[in-house]
């Protein structure tokens, strides 16, 4: 076996392990799962849950706070009807989004951002759903959090129950515990 093949196989195994998927999946099954995961993440982002990969770079101030407004470019933003004055007026009120948005927006003053307080999520009744919710909250935090921090993200979540779920996630290797709190594994 060549060194490069071994490295590729090790990388594939690490990715399957990270997603908790069996290594026997076909390409079509992998694609189906990735599409489903993409839809799940999009739904989470609509609810205000952002999973920062590198919060120290992505989240303002490295806090891992949830971003409330996304600056994304619509295809209709690039279409011009020939009315340059109307297009200029629309550009003043419509946020620029997508690649190169910073350059395009550099010439105009940005209005102050309005960040709404994230609404608490309902605490699921089912244990499996509670576990998924706690794991998602932990991942979204982007750094160390306490049991109380996680519990505060939900309506009617009891700290002892959240502690039990976090301990289970640690035992399963989905989270790690430090003296300061919990973090995703």
N, CA, C and O atoms as a DFTB+ gen file, in Angstrom:
740 C
 N C O
     1  1       0.857      -1.175       0.000
     2  2       0.000       0.000       0.000
     3  2       0.903       1.239       0.000
     4  3       1.860       1.326       0.770
     5  1       0.582       2.185      -0.872
     6  2       1.397       3.391      -0.941
     7  2       1.119       4.296       0.260
     8  3       0.074       4.198       0.902
     9  1       2.057       5.158       0.541
    10  2       1.914       6.088       1.661
    11  2       0.722       7.019       1.426
    12  3      -0.051       7.290       2.344
    13  1       0.581       7.506       0.189
    14  2      -0.524       8.415      -0.128
    15  2      -1.875       7.722       0.039
    16  3      -2.810       8.326       0.564
    17  1      -1.995       6.470      -0.397
    18  2      -3.247       5.718      -0.231
    19  2      -3.556       5.547       1.248
    20  3      -4.707       5.688       1.663
    21  1      -2.536       5.242       2.048
    22  2      -2.730       5.085       3.492
    23  2      -3.215       6.391       4.116
    24  3      -4.119       6.381       4.952
    25  1      -2.622       7.511       3.716
    26  2      -3.038       8.813       4.255
    27  2      -4.481       9.109       3.874
    28  3      -5.256       9.582       4.704
    29  1      -4.851       8.834       2.621
    30  2      -6.239       9.042       2.180
    31  2      -7.208       8.160       2.957
    32  3      -8.279       8.612       3.362
    33  1      -6.827       6.897       3.164
    34  2      -7.680       5.982       3.924
    35  2      -7.841       6.447       5.374
    36  3      -8.936       6.381       5.933
    37  1      -6.750       6.916       5.975
    38  2      -6.815       7.433       7.347
    39  2      -7.714       8.666       7.422
    40  3      -8.494       8.815       8.363
    41  1      -7.603       9.541       6.434
    42  2      -8.436      10.740       6.397
    43  2      -9.906      10.363       6.233
    44  3     -10.768      10.911       6.921
    45  1     -10.197       9.431       5.325
    46  2     -11.575       8.964       5.144
    47  2     -12.130       8.389       6.447
    48  3     -13.263       8.684       6.826
    49  1     -11.340       7.578       7.123
    50  2     -11.777       6.972       8.386
    51  2     -12.051       8.045       9.437
    52  3     -13.014       7.939      10.196
    53  1     -11.209       9.077       9.485
    54  2     -11.406      10.163      10.454
    55  2     -12.693      10.932      10.160
    56  3     -13.408      11.325      11.081
    57  1     -12.986      11.144       8.881
    58  2     -14.220      11.854       8.511
    59  2     -15.439      11.018       8.883
    60  3     -16.389      11.535       9.471
    61  1     -15.419       9.727       8.545
    62  2     -16.537       8.859       8.919
    63  2     -16.735       8.856      10.436
    64  3     -17.864       8.902      10.924
    65  1     -15.630       8.802      11.167
    66  2     -15.707       8.808      12.623
    67  2     -16.279      10.129      13.140
    68  3     -17.082      10.140      14.073
    69  1     -15.866      11.237      12.532
    70  2     -16.360      12.547      12.964
    71  2     -17.873      12.672      12.782
    72  3     -18.550      13.302      13.594
    73  1     -18.395      12.075      11.722
    74  2     -19.833      12.121      11.463
    75  2     -20.580      10.977      12.136
    76  3     -21.808      10.920      12.075
    77  1     -19.851      10.064      12.777
    78  2     -20.442       8.870      13.385
    79  2     -21.163       8.024      12.341
    80  3     -22.247       7.502      12.600
    81  1     -20.563       7.891      11.168
    82  2     -21.124       7.107      10.075
    83  2     -20.311       5.829       9.903
    84  3     -19.110       5.811      10.171
    85  1     -20.974       4.752       9.450
    86  2     -20.218       3.532       9.161
    87  2     -19.333       3.746       7.931
    88  3     -19.696       4.495       7.024
    89  1     -18.187       3.096       7.903
    90  2     -17.250       3.265       6.784
    91  2     -17.701       2.522       5.532
    92  3     -17.079       2.652       4.477
    93  1     -18.772       1.748       5.638
    94  2     -19.240       0.954       4.505
    95  2     -20.234       1.698       3.611
    96  3     -20.809       1.084       2.712
    97  1     -20.456       2.995       3.825
    98  2     -21.428       3.742       3.027
    99  2     -20.966       3.885       1.580
   100  3     -19.780       4.066       1.304
   101  1     -21.932       3.799       0.661
   102  2     -21.623       4.031      -0.753
   103  2     -21.567       5.528      -1.003
   104  3     -21.978       6.315      -0.151
   105  1     -21.063       5.927      -2.163
   106  2     -21.006       7.355      -2.509
   107  2     -22.394       7.981      -2.489
   108  3     -22.558       9.110      -2.027
   109  1     -23.403       7.251      -2.991
   110  2     -24.771       7.776      -3.009
   111  2     -25.309       7.967      -1.591
   112  3     -25.985       8.955      -1.307
   113  1     -25.007       7.022      -0.709
   114  2     -25.458       7.140       0.682
   115  2     -24.776       8.315       1.391
   116  3     -25.401       9.016       2.188
   117  1     -23.504       8.518       1.096
   118  2     -22.779       9.653       1.681
   119  2     -23.411      10.949       1.204
   120  3     -23.649      11.860       1.997
   121  1     -23.679      11.029      -0.081
   122  2     -24.289      12.236      -0.639
   123  2     -25.661      12.496      -0.020
   124  3     -25.979      13.637       0.314
   125  1     -26.473      11.454       0.135
   126  2     -27.791      11.608       0.758
   127  2     -27.661      12.142       2.182
   128  3     -28.410      13.031       2.587
   129  1     -26.718      11.604       2.931
   130  2     -26.533      12.043       4.311
   131  2     -26.026      13.488       4.379
   132  3     -26.447      14.257       5.243
   133  1     -25.127      13.849       3.468
   134  2     -24.623      15.220       3.462
   135  2     -25.714      16.224       3.087
   136  3     -25.784      17.313       3.657
   137  1     -26.557      15.857       2.135
   138  2     -27.670      16.734       1.754
   139  2     -28.632      16.890       2.937
   140  3     -29.087      17.997       3.226
   141  1     -28.937      15.790       3.616
   142  2     -29.823      15.858       4.783
   143  2     -29.196      16.719       5.885
   144  3     -29.891      17.508       6.526
   145  1     -27.895      16.571       6.104
   146  2     -27.200      17.360       7.113
   147  2     -27.215      18.843       6.732
   148  3     -27.381      19.709       7.591
   149  1     -27.041      19.126       5.445
   150  2     -27.097      20.506       4.968
   151  2     -28.461      21.121       5.245
   152  3     -28.547      22.261       5.702
   153  1     -29.526      20.374       4.972
   154  2     -30.879      20.874       5.242
   155  2     -31.085      21.104       6.740
   156  3     -31.711      22.084       7.143
   157  1     -30.556      20.194       7.559
   158  2     -30.669      20.325       9.014
   159  2     -29.949      21.585       9.503
   160  3     -30.488      22.333      10.319
   161  1     -28.727      21.816       9.001
   162  2     -27.968      23.004       9.407
   163  2     -28.666      24.282       8.940
   164  3     -28.692      25.270       9.674
   165  1     -29.229      24.279       7.734
   166  2     -29.940      25.455       7.227
   167  2     -31.142      25.773       8.117
   168  3     -31.413      26.938       8.407
   169  1     -31.854      24.741       8.545
   170  2     -33.005      24.945       9.433
   171  2     -32.542      25.497      10.782
   172  3     -33.197      26.369      11.353
   173  1     -31.416      24.993      11.292
   174  2     -30.874      25.498      12.555
   175  2     -30.510      26.975      12.421
   176  3     -30.788      27.769      13.320
   177  1     -29.890      27.344      11.303
   178  2     -29.487      28.736      11.113
   179  2     -30.697      29.651      11.003
   180  3     -30.647      30.799      11.445
   181  1     -31.787      29.154      10.417
   182  2     -33.013      29.956      10.370
   183  2     -33.544      30.209      11.771
   184  3     -34.138      31.254      12.037
   185  1     -33.326      29.235      12.683
   186  2     -33.766      29.392      14.073
   187  2     -32.766      30.210      14.879
   188  3     -33.017      30.517      16.044
   189  1     -31.628      30.569      14.271
   190  2     -30.633      31.381      14.964
   191  2     -29.483      30.605      15.562
   192  3     -28.648      31.190      16.252
   193  1     -29.410      29.301      15.320
   194  2     -28.326      28.481      15.855
   195  2     -27.219      28.382      14.809
   196  3     -27.407      27.776      13.754
   197  1     -26.075      28.975      15.102
   198  2     -24.932      28.942      14.198
   199  2     -23.851      28.094      14.840
   200  3     -23.481      28.312      15.993
   201  1     -23.348      27.130      14.091
   202  2     -22.288      26.259      14.596
   203  2     -20.948      26.774      14.078
   204  3     -20.551      26.464      12.955
   205  1     -20.260      27.554      14.895
   206  2     -18.978      28.111      14.484
   207  2     -17.922      27.023      14.497
   208  3     -17.810      26.275      15.468
   209  1     -17.150      26.929      13.428
   210  2     -16.044      25.985      13.397
   211  2     -14.830      26.569      14.116
   212  3     -14.135      25.867      14.851
   213  1     -14.585      27.860      13.897
   214  2     -13.477      28.556      14.524
   215  2     -14.014      29.855      15.108
   216  3     -13.823      30.915      14.511
   217  1     -14.683      29.805      16.260
   218  2     -15.340      30.998      16.793
   219  2     -14.386      32.167      17.015
   220  3     -14.794      33.325      16.931
   221  1     -13.117      31.869      17.298
   222  2     -12.185      32.963      17.536
   223  2     -11.973      33.802      16.282
   224  3     -11.565      34.959      16.375
   225  1     -12.247      33.226      15.101
   226  2     -12.126      33.966      13.851
   227  2     -13.475      34.341      13.265
   228  3     -13.616      35.415      12.681
   229  1     -14.470      33.473      13.410
   230  2     -15.765      33.676      12.771
   231  2     -16.719      34.530      13.581
   232  3     -17.376      35.414      13.031
   233  1     -16.804      34.282      14.876
   234  2     -17.737      35.014      15.726
   235  2     -17.059      36.275      16.213
   236  3     -15.923      36.236      16.685
   237  1     -17.742      37.376      16.102
   238  2     -17.174      38.651      16.528
   239  2     -16.765      38.563      17.996
   240  3     -17.575      38.205      18.851
   241  1     -15.531      38.885      18.278
   242  2     -15.048      38.858      19.653
   243  2     -14.735      37.461      20.152
   244  3     -14.362      37.303      21.314
   245  1     -14.876      36.423      19.298
   246  2     -14.554      35.066      19.703
   247  2     -15.477      34.488      20.740
   248  3     -15.140      33.495      21.385
   249  1     -16.649      35.094      20.916
   250  2     -17.542      34.640      21.976
   251  2     -18.353      33.433      21.574
   252  3     -18.890      32.735      22.435
   253  1     -18.455      33.170      20.279
   254  2     -19.304      32.069      19.831
   255  2     -20.766      32.441      19.881
   256  3     -21.627      31.564      19.831
   257  1     -21.065      33.725      19.979
   258  2     -22.454      34.161      20.048
   259  2     -23.179      33.836      18.754
   260  3     -22.564      33.727      17.693
   261  1     -24.464      33.686      18.852
   262  2     -25.267      33.348      17.687
   263  2     -25.445      34.587      16.826
   264  3     -25.812      35.652      17.322
   265  1     -25.187      34.444      15.552
   266  2     -25.360      35.544      14.616
   267  2     -26.830      35.638      14.254
   268  3     -27.437      34.638      13.871
   269  1     -27.406      36.816      14.371
   270  2     -28.834      36.972      14.139
   271  2     -29.170      37.354      12.710
   272  3     -30.235      36.985      12.216
   273  1     -28.296      38.081      12.032
   274  2     -28.562      38.488      10.670
   275  2     -27.399      38.069       9.792
   276  3     -26.245      38.354      10.112
   277  1     -27.687      37.402       8.703
   278  2     -26.651      36.989       7.778
   279  2     -26.610      37.968       6.622
   280  3     -27.649      38.502       6.233
   281  1     -25.448      38.213       6.070
   282  2     -25.278      39.113       4.950
   283  2     -25.006      38.247       3.725
   284  3     -23.849      37.969       3.409
   285  1     -26.061      37.816       3.031
   286  2     -25.960      36.865       1.939
   287  2     -26.505      37.486       0.660
   288  3     -27.521      38.179       0.707
   289  1     -25.859      37.258      -0.477
   290  2     -26.244      37.869      -1.743
   291  2     -27.332      37.062      -2.438
   292  3     -27.177      35.860      -2.653
   293  1     -28.436      37.722      -2.791
   294  2     -29.487      37.101      -3.589
   295  2     -29.124      37.268      -5.053
   296  3     -28.507      38.266      -5.426
   297  1     -29.498      36.305      -5.893
   298  2     -29.240      36.417      -7.323
   299  2     -29.932      37.649      -7.893
   300  3     -29.424      38.260      -8.833
   301  1     -31.081      38.022      -7.341
   302  2     -31.826      39.174      -7.834
   303  2     -31.091      40.479      -7.558
   304  3     -31.365      41.482      -8.217
   305  1     -30.159      40.496      -6.595
   306  2     -29.410      41.707      -6.283
   307  2     -28.508      42.116      -7.431
   308  3     -28.232      43.302      -7.607
   309  1     -28.040      41.142      -8.224
   310  2     -27.112      41.441      -9.298
   311  2     -27.818      41.858     -10.578
   312  3     -27.188      42.403     -11.484
   313  1     -29.113      41.609     -10.663
   314  2     -29.844      41.934     -11.880
   315  2     -30.161      43.421     -11.887
   316  3     -30.624      43.975     -10.890
   317  1     -29.904      44.067     -13.035
   318  2     -30.191      45.491     -13.159
   319  2     -31.228      45.674     -14.239
   320  3     -31.166      45.031     -15.287
   321  1     -32.195      46.563     -13.984
   322  2     -33.232      46.819     -14.970
   323  2     -32.908      48.046     -15.804
   324  3     -33.735      48.503     -16.593
   325  1     -31.699      48.582     -15.629
   326  2     -31.299      49.742     -16.407
   327  2     -31.573      51.059     -15.702
   328  3     -31.087      52.094     -16.158
   329  1     -32.314      51.068     -14.632
   330  2     -32.620      52.285     -13.886
   331  2     -31.550      52.460     -12.818
   332  3     -31.709      52.003     -11.686
   333  1     -30.443      53.134     -13.191
   334  2     -29.301      53.273     -12.294
   335  2     -29.654      54.020     -11.022
   336  3     -29.132      53.694      -9.956
   337  1     -30.532      55.021     -11.106
   338  2     -30.908      55.787      -9.921
   339  2     -31.662      54.906      -8.932
   340  3     -31.405      54.953      -7.729
   341  1     -32.600      54.096      -9.447
   342  2     -33.356      53.193      -8.578
   343  2     -32.432      52.128      -7.992
   344  3     -32.553      51.758      -6.825
   345  1     -31.495      51.636      -8.833
   346  2     -30.553      50.637      -8.345
   347  2     -29.673      51.211      -7.235
   348  3     -29.384      50.521      -6.258
   349  1     -29.241      52.477      -7.378
   350  2     -28.410      53.115      -6.354
   351  2     -29.197      53.286      -5.064
   352  3     -28.664      53.074      -3.975
   353  1     -30.472      53.673      -5.185
   354  2     -31.307      53.837      -3.991
   355  2     -31.514      52.497      -3.292
   356  3     -31.483      52.412      -2.064
   357  1     -31.727      51.449      -4.093
   358  2     -31.915      50.114      -3.513
   359  2     -30.643      49.651      -2.828
   360  3     -30.702      48.995      -1.788
   361  1     -29.484      49.988      -3.402
   362  2     -28.211      49.583      -2.813
   363  2     -27.998      50.233      -1.456
   364  3     -27.325      49.669      -0.593
   365  1     -28.566      51.415      -1.265
   366  2     -28.424      52.084       0.020
   367  2     -29.203      51.367       1.118
   368  3     -28.784      51.368       2.275
   369  1     -30.342      50.750       0.765
   370  2     -31.180      50.120       1.777
   371  2     -30.982      48.619       1.852
   372  3     -31.222      48.022       2.902
   373  1     -30.556      48.001       0.779
   374  2     -30.416      46.551       0.738
   375  2     -28.996      46.152       1.113
   376  3     -28.049      46.657       0.512
   377  1     -28.816      45.258       2.090
   378  2     -27.453      44.871       2.451
   379  2     -26.800      44.094       1.318
   380  3     -27.448      43.279       0.662
   381  1     -25.515      44.347       1.090
   382  2     -24.752      43.604       0.095
   383  2     -24.385      42.271       0.709
   384  3     -24.087      42.185       1.900
   385  1     -24.408      41.248      -0.096
   386  2     -24.156      39.929       0.461
   387  2     -23.300      39.123      -0.481
   388  3     -23.232      39.396      -1.680
   389  1     -22.646      38.121       0.081
   390  2     -21.882      37.187      -0.727
   391  2     -20.432      37.602      -0.886
   392  3     -19.942      38.495      -0.195
   393  1     -19.752      36.931      -1.817
   394  2     -18.347      37.172      -2.065
   395  2     -18.117      38.589      -2.552
   396  3     -18.840      39.070      -3.424
   397  1     -17.155      39.238      -2.019
   398  2     -16.833      40.586      -2.444
   399  2     -17.750      41.643      -1.855
   400  3     -17.679      42.808      -2.247
   401  1     -18.606      41.260      -0.926
   402  2     -19.558      42.212      -0.353
   403  2     -18.839      43.347       0.361
   404  3     -19.303      44.486       0.329
   405  1     -17.725      43.057       0.999
   406  2     -17.006      44.101       1.727
   407  2     -16.505      45.167       0.762
   408  3     -16.598      46.360       1.052
   409  1     -15.967      44.739      -0.399
   410  2     -15.497      45.702      -1.390
   411  2     -16.641      46.536      -1.922
   412  3     -16.534      47.759      -2.012
   413  1     -17.754      45.871      -2.280
   414  2     -18.890      46.555      -2.868
   415  2     -19.519      47.529      -1.890
   416  3     -20.047      48.565      -2.294
   417  1     -19.465      47.200      -0.594
   418  2     -20.103      48.026       0.418
   419  2     -19.169      49.087       0.978
   420  3     -19.602      49.941       1.751
   421  1     -17.892      49.048       0.601
   422  2     -16.906      49.928       1.216
   423  2     -17.218      51.397       1.003
   424  3     -16.865      52.228       1.841
   425  1     -17.872      51.735      -0.098
   426  2     -18.125      53.122      -0.414
   427  2     -19.272      53.740       0.354
   428  3     -19.445      54.958       0.306
   429  1     -20.052      52.959       1.052
   430  2     -21.195      53.523       1.770
   431  2     -21.123      53.151       3.240
   432  3     -20.569      52.115       3.611
   433  1     -21.684      54.002       4.055
   434  2     -21.666      53.754       5.496
   435  2     -22.672      52.668       5.836
   436  3     -23.812      52.693       5.372
   437  1     -22.245      51.733       6.634
   438  2     -23.132      50.650       7.037
   439  2     -23.978      51.093       8.220
   440  3     -23.463      51.711       9.151
   441  1     -25.274      50.784       8.196
   442  2     -26.107      51.122       9.345
   443  2     -25.709      50.256      10.532
   444  3     -25.189      49.157      10.336
   445  1     -25.939      50.719      11.756
   446  2     -25.578      49.898      12.914
   447  2     -26.361      48.597      12.902
   448  3     -27.550      48.570      12.585
   449  1     -25.674      47.521      13.253
   450  2     -26.317      46.206      13.244
   451  2     -27.314      46.098      14.386
   452  3     -27.056      46.547      15.503
   453  1     -28.450      45.500      14.088
   454  2     -29.456      45.236      15.107
   455  2     -29.387      43.755      15.423
   456  3     -29.682      42.921      14.567
   457  1     -29.007      43.428      16.621
   458  2     -28.889      42.030      17.012
   459  2     -29.959      41.745      18.056
   460  3     -29.948      42.290      19.161
   461  1     -30.876      40.880      17.671
   462  2     -31.955      40.513      18.588
   463  2     -31.445      39.459      19.566
   464  3     -30.559      38.671      19.238
   465  1     -32.009      39.456      20.755
   466  2     -31.656      38.442      21.740
   467  2     -32.209      37.101      21.264
   468  3     -33.377      37.001      20.887
   469  1     -31.371      36.082      21.284
   470  2     -31.793      34.765      20.827
   471  2     -32.874      34.212      21.753
   472  3     -32.730      34.221      22.976
   473  1     -33.948      33.734      21.150
   474  2     -35.049      33.168      21.932
   475  2     -34.636      31.803      22.486
   476  3     -33.893      31.055      21.849
   477  1     -35.127      31.502      23.669
   478  2     -34.843      30.195      24.256
   479  2     -35.577      29.129      23.461
   480  3     -36.703      29.332      23.006
   481  1     -34.923      28.003      23.306
   482  2     -35.534      26.874      22.620
   483  2     -36.386      26.082      23.612
   484  3     -36.117      26.070      24.814
   485  1     -37.394      25.437      23.096
   486  2     -38.222      24.568      23.946
   487  2     -37.383      23.348      24.342
   488  3     -36.642      22.804      23.523
   489  1     -37.504      22.931      25.587
   490  2     -36.792      21.750      26.067
   491  2     -37.549      20.517      25.593
   492  3     -38.712      20.343      25.957
   493  1     -36.925      19.657      24.792
   494  2     -37.625      18.463      24.284
   495  2     -38.057      17.539      25.412
   496  3     -37.429      17.489      26.470
   497  1     -39.128      16.815      25.171
   498  2     -39.639      15.875      26.176
   499  2     -38.898      14.542      26.116
   500  3     -38.685      13.906      27.148
   501  1     -38.509      14.121      24.932
   502  2     -37.867      12.843      24.694
   503  2     -36.367      12.918      25.013
   504  3     -35.718      13.904      24.665
   505  1     -35.811      11.897      25.667
   506  2     -34.405      11.877      26.059
   507  2     -33.481      11.994      24.849
   508  3     -32.498      12.733      24.896
   509  1     -33.781      11.282      23.775
   510  2     -32.924      11.345      22.592
   511  2     -32.888      12.767      22.027
   512  3     -31.828      13.261      21.643
   513  1     -34.044      13.415      21.980
   514  2     -34.111      14.796      21.483
   515  2     -33.405      15.754      22.436
   516  3     -32.765      16.707      21.992
   517  1     -33.517      15.509      23.745
   518  2     -32.806      16.340      24.717
   519  2     -31.299      16.225      24.502
   520  3     -30.571      17.216      24.552
   521  1     -30.850      15.001      24.264
   522  2     -29.423      14.766      24.038
   523  2     -28.955      15.483      22.778
   524  3     -27.901      16.119      22.779
   525  1     -29.740      15.380      21.697
   526  2     -29.393      16.091      20.458
   527  2     -29.354      17.599      20.698
   528  3     -28.455      18.283      20.210
   529  1     -30.318      18.111      21.441
   530  2     -30.402      19.550      21.697
   531  2     -29.200      20.027      22.520
   532  3     -28.627      21.077      22.229
   533  1     -28.822      19.267      23.533
   534  2     -27.674      19.643      24.361
   535  2     -26.393      19.574      23.534
   536  3     -25.536      20.451      23.641
   537  1     -26.262      18.551      22.722
   538  2     -25.069      18.421      21.873
   539  2     -24.988      19.574      20.886
   540  3     -23.908      20.117      20.658
   541  1     -26.120      19.956      20.297
   542  2     -26.149      21.081      19.356
   543  2     -25.814      22.388      20.067
   544  3     -25.082      23.218      19.526
   545  1     -26.342      22.577      21.273
   546  2     -26.061      23.794      22.041
   547  2     -24.577      23.869      22.398
   548  3     -23.972      24.941      22.364
   549  1     -24.012      22.741      22.732
   550  2     -22.596      22.680      23.068
   551  2     -21.747      23.024      21.843
   552  3     -20.784      23.784      21.941
   553  1     -22.108      22.467      20.706
   554  2     -21.375      22.741      19.472
   555  2     -21.520      24.207      19.069
   556  3     -20.561      24.822      18.603
   557  1     -22.704      24.762      19.247
   558  2     -22.952      26.151      18.856
   559  2     -22.222      27.138      19.752
   560  3     -21.909      28.251      19.329
   561  1     -21.953      26.741      20.976
   562  2     -21.294      27.646      21.919
   563  2     -19.895      28.009      21.440
   564  3     -19.425      29.122      21.672
   565  1     -19.239      27.083      20.783
   566  2     -17.937      27.366      20.213
   567  2     -16.794      27.440      21.211
   568  3     -15.664      27.732      20.821
   569  1     -17.047      27.192      22.448
   570  2     -16.009      27.226      23.464
   571  2     -16.500      26.548      24.724
   572  3     -17.481      25.806      24.698
   573  1     -15.828      26.799      25.811
   574  2     -16.218      26.188      27.076
   575  2     -17.500      26.803      27.612
   576  3     -17.665      28.022      27.605
   577  1     -18.405      25.949      28.077
   578  2     -19.650      26.403      28.703
   579  2     -19.902      25.577      29.950
   580  3     -19.438      24.443      30.067
   581  1     -20.636      26.157      30.872
   582  2     -21.014      25.429      32.082
   583  2     -22.361      24.744      31.845
   584  3     -23.057      25.026      30.870
   585  1     -22.701      23.856      32.742
   586  2     -24.001      23.190      32.663
   587  2     -25.122      24.218      32.705
   588  3     -26.098      24.113      31.963
   589  1     -24.979      25.212      33.577
   590  2     -25.998      26.259      33.700
   591  2     -26.120      27.063      32.411
   592  3     -27.224      27.447      32.025
   593  1     -24.981      27.325      31.729
   594  2     -25.012      28.045      30.453
   595  2     -25.864      27.285      29.439
   596  3     -26.687      27.875      28.739
   597  1     -25.661      25.986      29.371
   598  2     -26.424      25.165      28.419
   599  2     -27.894      25.148      28.817
   600  3     -28.767      25.317      27.965
   601  1     -28.175      24.948      30.086
   602  2     -29.569      24.879      30.554
   603  2     -30.322      26.180      30.270
   604  3     -31.513      26.151      29.961
   605  1     -29.633      27.321      30.372
   606  2     -30.277      28.620      30.135
   607  2     -30.718      28.818      28.691
   608  3     -31.522      29.708      28.412
   609  1     -30.213      28.012      27.776
   610  2     -30.593      28.143      26.368
   611  2     -31.974      27.543      26.092
   612  3     -32.516      27.703      24.998
   613  1     -32.538      26.855      27.080
   614  2     -33.802      26.152      26.886
   615  2     -34.840      26.588      27.913
   616  3     -34.512      26.969      29.037
   617  1     -36.089      26.522      27.500
   618  2     -37.197      26.769      28.424
   619  2     -37.417      25.501      29.235
   620  3     -37.533      24.417      28.665
   621  1     -37.475      25.619      30.532
   622  2     -37.800      24.517      31.442
   623  2     -36.760      23.399      31.512
   624  3     -37.087      22.294      31.944
   625  1     -35.528      23.654      31.101
   626  2     -34.487      22.633      31.236
   627  2     -33.964      22.657      32.665
   628  3     -33.669      23.723      33.205
   629  1     -33.851      21.500      33.267
   630  2     -33.352      21.381      34.636
   631  2     -31.847      21.105      34.601
   632  3     -31.386      20.236      33.862
   633  1     -31.098      21.841      35.395
   634  2     -29.646      21.723      35.411
   635  2     -29.177      20.289      35.687
   636  3     -28.260      19.825      35.010
   637  1     -29.766      19.563      36.654
   638  2     -29.294      18.182      36.881
   639  2     -29.460      17.286      35.646
   640  3     -28.613      16.435      35.371
   641  1     -30.550      17.485      34.911
   642  2     -30.776      16.676      33.707
   643  2     -29.746      17.029      32.635
   644  3     -29.203      16.143      31.974
   645  1     -29.480      18.319      32.466
   646  2     -28.482      18.757      31.486
   647  2     -27.106      18.220      31.880
   648  3     -26.340      17.786      31.019
   649  1     -26.790      18.246      33.173
   650  2     -25.517      17.709      33.673
   651  2     -25.394      16.221      33.330
   652  3     -24.336      15.760      32.901
   653  1     -26.476      15.486      33.524
   654  2     -26.486      14.051      33.217
   655  2     -26.239      13.819      31.722
   656  3     -25.480      12.928      31.342
   657  1     -26.879      14.620      30.891
   658  2     -26.710      14.468      29.438
   659  2     -25.289      14.842      29.031
   660  3     -24.689      14.164      28.196
   661  1     -24.742      15.911      29.609
   662  2     -23.364      16.295      29.298
   663  2     -22.386      15.202      29.714
   664  3     -21.438      14.908      28.987
   665  1     -22.611      14.601      30.877
   666  2     -21.745      13.507      31.336
   667  2     -21.827      12.322      30.372
   668  3     -20.822      11.663      30.107
   669  1     -23.015      12.058      29.854
   670  2     -23.186      10.980      28.879
   671  2     -22.439      11.294      27.593
   672  3     -21.780      10.425      27.023
   673  1     -22.544      12.546      27.134
   674  2     -21.829      12.948      25.919
   675  2     -20.319      12.823      26.102
   676  3     -19.611      12.449      25.167
   677  1     -19.824      13.132      27.297
   678  2     -18.402      12.966      27.587
   679  2     -18.032      11.484      27.518
   680  3     -17.022      11.116      26.918
   681  1     -18.857      10.640      28.137
   682  2     -18.581       9.195      28.145
   683  2     -18.586       8.607      26.734
   684  3     -17.848       7.665      26.445
   685  1     -19.430       9.173      25.854
   686  2     -19.507       8.677      24.481
   687  2     -18.453       9.299      23.567
   688  3     -18.325       8.915      22.404
   689  1     -17.704      10.258      24.097
   690  2     -16.667      10.900      23.292
   691  2     -17.170      12.043      22.431
   692  3     -16.456      12.492      21.534
   693  1     -18.384      12.528      22.680
   694  2     -18.946      13.631      21.903
   695  2     -18.704      14.984      22.559
   696  3     -19.011      16.021      21.971
   697  1     -18.167      14.984      23.749
   698  2     -17.864      16.221      24.472
   699  2     -16.668      15.941      25.365
   700  3     -16.312      14.791      25.623
   701  1     -16.058      17.026      25.830
   702  2     -14.967      16.871      26.796
   703  2     -15.222      17.816      27.962
   704  3     -15.803      18.891      27.805
   705  1     -14.778      17.390      29.119
   706  2     -14.969      18.185      30.327
   707  2     -13.631      18.693      30.818
   708  3     -12.637      17.967      30.837
   709  1     -13.625      19.954      31.213
   710  2     -12.443      20.550      31.820
   711  2     -12.849      21.102      33.174
   712  3     -14.013      20.998      33.560
   713  1     -11.916      21.682      33.892
   714  2     -12.243      22.294      35.178
   715  2     -13.197      23.484      35.003
   716  3     -13.959      23.818      35.910
   717  1     -13.143      24.118      33.824
   718  2     -13.951      25.321      33.565
   719  2     -15.311      25.034      32.960
   720  3     -16.182      25.904      32.975
   721  1     -15.516      23.842      32.430
   722  2     -16.797      23.531      31.812
   723  2     -16.687      22.458      30.750
   724  3     -15.785      21.620      30.775
   725  1     -17.624      22.501      29.814
   726  2     -17.706      21.494      28.761
   727  2     -17.439      22.133      27.410
   728  3     -17.680      23.323      27.207
   729  1     -16.935      21.317      26.486
   730  2     -16.688      21.747      25.110
   731  2     -16.935      20.568      24.192
   732  3     -16.866      19.420      24.631
   733  1     -17.225      20.831      22.915
   734  2     -17.374      19.713      21.979
   735  2     -16.069      18.936      21.888
   736  3     -14.992      19.513      22.033
   737  1     -16.155      17.640      21.651
   738  2     -14.943      16.812      21.526
   739  2     -14.262      17.060      20.212
   740  3     -13.227      16.455      19.929
